[in-house]
Amino acid sequence: MDRLTLAQAQRIIAAALEHSAASGYKPMSIVVLDDSGCLKAACREDGATMFRVDIATAKAWAAVSMSASSRALMLRAKENPTFLTSLAAVAQGKFVAQTGAVLIKNAAGAILGAAGASGGTGDEDEAICIAGIVAAGLAHG
């Protein structure tokens, strides 16, 4: 498999929401992008604030554009803040280096896209993305 399907993206979101509800997290927004950073699927739970989809998208877009989880990008930002701030400016606001997005990979390790979430802590956002990706039978990174 070398492309992320709509069915897989929808499964990622459904399973991420299930994990979020089971964990008692606040209302979430979850976004799945393909390997070119284009929207595959998105949702905003009832009660999630208006910025959540935008933040989740920017986290996922950063991850897929840099081939690294947003957690890894956040750590890079601490070491090289000028570079990461410049990327955010060049990306016209579509780039957020904050924990909460992970890469979606196939069994061979090829990047298929990224899932990003917003609504909880960075760790919570990341955890629901991972749960969704695993439930869809895919790998994460």
HULINQUI-V139392 format. One record per residue. N is the residue number from 0. BURIAL is 1 if it has 9 or more other C-alpha atoms within 8 Angstrom, else 0. Layout:
# HULINQUI-V139392
N & BURIAL
N & BURIAL
This chain:
# HULINQUI-V139392
0 & 0
1 & 0
2 & 0
3 & 1
4 & 0
5 & 0
6 & 0
7 & 1
8 & 1
9 & 1
10 & 1
11 & 1
12 & 1
13 & 1
14 & 1
15 & 1
16 & 1
17 & 0
18 & 1
19 & 1
20 & 0
21 & 0
22 & 0
23 & 0
24 & 1
25 & 0
26 & 1
27 & 1
28 & 1
29 & 1
30 & 1
31 & 1
32 & 1
33 & 1
34 & 1
35 & 0
36 & 1
37 & 0
38 & 1
39 & 1
40 & 1
41 & 1
42 & 1
43 & 1
44 & 0
45 & 0
46 & 0
47 & 1
48 & 0
49 & 0
50 & 0
51 & 1
52 & 1
53 & 0
54 & 1
55 & 1
56 & 1
57 & 1
58 & 1
59 & 1
60 & 1
61 & 1
62 & 1
63 & 1
64 & 0
65 & 0
66 & 0
67 & 1
68 & 1
69 & 1
70 & 1
71 & 1
72 & 1
73 & 1
74 & 0
75 & 1
76 & 1
77 & 0
78 & 0
79 & 0
80 & 1
81 & 0
82 & 0
83 & 1
84 & 1
85 & 0
86 & 1
87 & 1
88 & 0
89 & 0
90 & 0
91 & 0
92 & 1
93 & 1
94 & 1
95 & 1
96 & 1
97 & 1
98 & 1
99 & 1
100 & 1
101 & 1
102 & 1
103 & 1
104 & 1
105 & 1
106 & 0
107 & 0
108 & 0
109 & 0
110 & 1
111 & 1
112 & 1
113 & 1
114 & 1
115 & 1
116 & 1
117 & 1
118 & 1
119 & 1
120 & 0
121 & 1
122 & 1
123 & 1
124 & 1
125 & 1
126 & 1
127 & 1
128 & 1
129 & 1
130 & 1
131 & 1
132 & 1
133 & 1
134 & 1
135 & 1
136 & 0
137 & 1
138 & 1
139 & 1
140 & 0
